[in-house]
Amino acid sequence: MAIYRQIHTTIWQDNFVGDVLTDPPEKLFWAYLLTNSQTTQCGVYPFRMRQAQFDTGLTGDEIKSIINKLVQYEKIKYSTENNEIMIVNWLKYNSARSPKVAAVIDKELLSIKTLEFESEVIKKCLEIKYPIKTKLPDENTVSIPYGYPIDTISQPEPEPTQNQNITNTATATEPTDEDQASAAADVYQYYQESFGVLNSFVSENLTQWVADIGSELVTEAMKRAALDQKGFRYAEGIMKQWAKRNIKTMADVEADDVKFNGAQKSFNKPIKQEVTPKWAQPDYVAPKQTPEEVAAGQAQIDEMLKKIREGREEA
């Protein structure tokens, strides 16, 4: 994951951006796909719907529609099975033949779940002479199809090519009755007990969050929000932070809690303060001494000076 991504300034004069992406949300989402924190050096990365909604402010249906359009115009490829996106011309416009960059791509190739995407990245690297070490997989192993389009969008599907088996993602992305029943026990029911009536919009949100981080963490986030007497949006904020920090299990949550509490204790640790002596205080007034006390004090000083002088003479 890189901190910076470069976009050429001529992107706004590009025919695709100017003529095809006619709506501002489409332009925004295209720029988001090129610059979000999940992007990689090879151009293939995991896509989280909920994170994209938070980052862009677009609805799930808007994002699904735009993804379908970008797939139709062969700007991206999207695997519904693995929730992965591939920017088709990423390597072409982010060319860097440095051995260090090639090593990064070799490492990223190991994490690509969609074999077709892995194969295409390797072919593109060989084409533009990236010094990667990864070899093309056996053709017999490249058989997992990547999908198009996202469900609920009624757009004509392009004809599948020889290397692209297009699947109906309505069955791939819609939760089954068994999944719904399992999630309802942990998530939907807890939502209704803690926050109120479950409408269709919230139900869709919960379903997507379950797909992103699992029902156990979704329920845990809602428990924490309810314990703090907060609403569901507070729970979503917790889930967003967990997704951003790649927290996937309760063990990860507990480890994150320990780390956070340790940082808080260190921050709140009281600082030891020295007691200011009375004589250094602004309103200090020296007590008056009697003549006898003054004489006794002077005698002590004289005796100390005498010992110091005798010590020097002996040395």
C-alpha positions in Angstrom: 0.0 0.0 0.0 1.5 3.3 -1.1 1.1 6.7 0.5 1.1 8.6 -2.8 -0.3 7.8 -6.3 0.4 9.8 -9.4 -2.3 10.8 -11.9 -1.4 12.5 -15.1 -2.9 16.0 -15.4 -4.3 15.2 -18.8 -6.8 12.7 -17.3 -9.5 15.4 -17.4 -8.9 15.8 -21.2 -9.1 12.0 -21.7 -11.9 11.1 -24.1 -13.1 8.4 -21.7 -13.3 10.7 -18.7 -14.8 13.6 -20.8 -17.3 11.7 -23.0 -18.1 8.4 -21.3 -18.0 9.4 -17.6 -20.6 12.1 -17.9 -21.7 12.4 -14.3 -19.6 13.8 -11.5 -20.0 10.7 -9.3 -18.6 8.6 -12.1 -15.5 10.9 -12.4 -15.1 10.9 -8.6 -15.3 7.1 -8.4 -12.8 6.6 -11.3 -10.3 8.9 -9.5 -11.0 7.0 -6.3 -10.2 3.6 -7.9 -6.8 5.0 -9.0 -5.9 6.6 -5.7 -7.5 4.8 -2.7 -5.3 3.3 0.0 -5.8 -0.2 -1.2 -4.1 0.3 -4.6 -1.0 -1.7 -5.3 2.0 -1.5 -7.5 0.6 -4.2 -9.8 -2.9 -2.7 -10.2 -4.8 -5.5 -8.5 -6.3 -5.0 -5.0 -9.1 -6.1 -2.7 -12.3 -3.9 -2.9 -14.5 -3.2 0.1 -17.9 -1.8 -0.8 -18.5 -0.3 2.7 -15.1 1.4 2.7 -15.8 2.9 -0.7 -19.1 4.2 0.4 -17.5 5.9 3.4 -14.7 7.4 1.4 -16.7 8.7 -1.6 -20.1 9.4 -0.1 -21.7 7.4 -2.9 -24.4 4.8 -2.3 -24.0 1.2 -2.9 -26.2 1.2 -5.9 -24.3 4.1 -7.4 -21.0 2.3 -6.9 -22.4 -0.9 -8.4 -23.6 1.0 -11.5 -20.3 2.8 -12.1 -18.3 -0.5 -11.6 -20.5 -2.2 -14.2 -19.9 0.8 -16.6 -16.1 0.7 -16.1 -16.1 -3.1 -16.7 -18.2 -2.7 -19.8 -15.6 -0.2 -21.2 -12.8 -2.5 -20.2 -11.2 0.0 -17.9 -11.3 -2.4 -14.9 -12.0 -6.1 -14.3 -13.9 -7.1 -11.2 -14.0 -10.5 -9.4 -17.2 -10.9 -7.5 -16.0 -14.2 -6.1 -12.8 -12.7 -4.5 -13.9 -9.0 -4.3 -10.8 -8.0 -6.3 -10.4 -5.2 -8.8 -7.9 -5.0 -11.6 -7.1 -1.6 -13.2 -6.5 -2.8 -16.8 -3.9 -0.2 -17.9 -2.4 0.4 -14.5 1.1 -1.0 -15.3 1.1 0.9 -18.6 0.7 4.3 -16.9 2.7 3.5 -13.8 5.7 2.1 -15.5 8.8 1.7 -13.4 11.4 -0.9 -14.4 13.4 -0.6 -11.1 14.4 -4.0 -9.6 13.0 -2.7 -6.3 9.6 -2.1 -7.9 9.8 -5.5 -9.6 10.4 -7.1 -6.2 7.3 -5.4 -4.8 5.2 -6.7 -7.7 6.6 -10.3 -7.2 5.4 -10.0 -3.5 2.0 -8.6 -4.5 1.4 -11.4 -7.0 1.4 -13.9 -4.1 -1.6 -12.3 -2.6 -3.8 -12.1 -5.7 -6.7 -14.5 -5.4 -8.0 -14.3 -8.9 -5.8 -16.4 -11.1 -6.8 -14.6 -14.3 -5.7 -11.3 -12.8 -2.3 -12.8 -11.7 -1.7 -14.2 -15.2 -2.6 -10.9 -16.9 -0.2 -8.9 -14.5 2.6 -11.3 -15.3 2.0 -11.0 -19.1 1.9 -7.2 -18.9 5.1 -7.1 -16.9 6.9 -9.3 -19.5 5.5 -7.1 -22.2 6.8 -3.9 -20.8 10.0 -5.6 -19.6 9.6 -5.5 -15.8 12.4 -7.6 -14.3 10.0 -9.7 -12.2 10.9 -13.3 -11.2 7.4 -14.8 -11.1 6.6 -17.1 -13.9 3.3 -17.6 -15.7 1.2 -20.3 -14.0 0.3 -23.5 -15.8 -2.6 -22.7 -18.3 -4.5 -25.6 -16.8 -4.6 -23.9 -13.4 -6.1 -20.6 -14.7 -9.7 -21.6 -14.6 -11.4 -19.5 -11.9 -13.6 -16.9 -13.6 -13.8 -13.3 -12.6 -17.3 -11.8 -12.6 -19.3 -9.0 -14.2 -21.5 -7.2 -13.3 -22.5 -6.4 -9.7 -26.0 -7.5 -8.9 -29.1 -5.3 -9.1 -27.8 -3.4 -12.1 -29.8 -4.0 -15.4 -27.1 -3.3 -18.0 -26.4 -5.4 -21.1 -23.5 -7.8 -20.4 -20.6 -7.9 -22.9 -20.0 -11.1 -24.8 -17.4 -13.3 -22.9 -14.0 -13.6 -24.6 -11.9 -16.7 -24.8 -10.1 -15.8 -21.6 -13.0 -14.3 -19.7 -15.9 -16.4 -18.5 -18.5 -13.9 -17.4 -20.7 -15.1 -14.6 -24.0 -14.0 -13.2 -23.1 -12.2 -10.1 -26.6 -11.9 -8.7 -26.2 -15.4 -7.3 -22.6 -14.7 -6.3 -23.2 -11.6 -4.3 -26.7 -12.1 -2.9 -26.6 -13.9 0.5 -28.3 -17.2 0.5 -31.2 -18.0 2.8 -28.9 -20.0 4.9 -26.5 -17.1 5.2 -29.3 -14.7 6.0 -30.6 -16.9 8.7 -27.1 -17.3 10.3 -26.5 -13.6 10.1 -29.9 -12.7 11.5 -29.3 -14.6 14.7 -26.1 -12.7 15.4 -26.5 -9.3 13.7 -30.1 -8.4 12.6 -31.6 -9.6 15.9 -29.1 -7.7 18.0 -29.6 -4.6 15.9 -33.4 -4.6 16.6 -32.8 -5.3 20.3 -30.3 -2.4 20.6 -31.3 0.2 18.0 -34.8 -0.3 16.8 -36.7 -1.4 13.7 -34.6 -3.0 11.0 -35.4 -1.4 7.6 -34.2 -2.5 4.2 -31.4 0.1 4.0 -29.9 -0.9 7.3 -30.3 -4.5 6.5 -28.2 -4.0 3.3 -25.6 -2.2 5.3 -25.4 -5.0 7.9 -25.2 -7.6 5.1 -22.3 -5.7 3.5 -20.5 -5.3 6.8 -20.9 -9.0 7.5 -19.3 -9.7 4.2 -16.4 -7.3 5.0 -15.5 -8.2 8.5 -17.7 -11.0 9.6 -20.8 -11.2 11.8 -18.9 -11.7 15.0 -17.1 -8.3 14.7 -20.3 -6.5 13.5 -22.1 -7.7 16.6 -19.2 -6.7 18.8 -19.1 -3.2 17.3 -22.9 -2.8 18.0 -22.4 -4.1 21.6 -19.8 -1.5 22.2 -21.9 1.3 20.8 -24.9 0.2 22.9 -22.7 0.0 26.0 -21.6 3.6 25.4 -25.3 4.6 24.8 -24.5 5.5 21.2 -26.4 4.9 18.0 -25.7 2.6 15.0 -23.5 5.2 13.2 -21.1 5.0 16.1 -20.9 1.2 15.6 -20.2 1.8 11.9 -17.4 4.1 12.9 -15.9 1.3 15.0 -16.3 -1.2 12.1 -14.7 1.3 9.7 -11.6 1.6 11.9 -11.3 -2.2 12.2 -11.6 -2.6 8.5 -9.0 0.1 7.9 -6.6 -1.7 10.3 -7.3 -5.1 8.7 -8.8 -6.4 12.0 -10.7 -9.6 11.1 -11.1 -11.7 14.3 -11.9 -11.2 17.9 -8.3 -12.0 18.7 -7.3 -9.1 16.5 -9.8 -6.9 18.4 -8.4 -7.9 21.8 -4.8 -7.3 20.7 -5.9 -3.9 19.4 -7.6 -3.1 22.7 -4.4 -4.0 24.6 -2.3 -1.8 22.4 -4.8 1.1 22.7 -5.1 0.8 26.5 -1.3 0.7 26.8 -1.0 3.9 24.8 -3.6 5.5 27.0 -1.9 4.5 30.2 1.4 5.9 29.0 -0.3 9.1 27.9 -2.2 9.6 31.2 0.7 8.6 33.5 1.0 11.3 36.2 4.2 13.4 36.1 6.0 13.6 39.4 6.3 17.1 40.6 9.0 18.4 43.0 7.7 20.2 46.1 8.8 23.9 46.0 10.7 24.8 49.2 9.2 27.5 51.3 12.2 29.8 50.8 11.6 29.7 47.0 8.0 30.7 47.1 7.1 34.2 46.0 5.5 35.2 49.3 8.3 33.8 51.5 9.4 36.1 54.3 12.6 35.1 56.2 12.0 34.7 60.0 13.7 37.3 62.3 16.6 36.0 64.3 17.7 37.1 67.8 21.3 38.4 68.2 22.3 35.1 69.9 21.0 33.1 66.9 22.9 35.3 64.5 26.1 34.9 66.6 25.7 31.1 66.8 25.2 31.0 63.0 28.3 33.1 62.3 30.3 30.9 64.7 29.3 27.8 62.7 30.4 29.5 59.4 33.7 30.5 60.9 34.4 27.0 62.1 33.6 25.5 58.7 36.0 28.1 57.0 38.7 27.2 59.5 38.5 23.5 58.6 38.6 24.3 54.9 41.8 26.4 55.3 43.5 23.7 57.5 42.6 21.1 54.9 44.2 23.1 52.1 47.4 23.8 54.2 47.8 20.0 54.9 47.5 19.3 51.2 
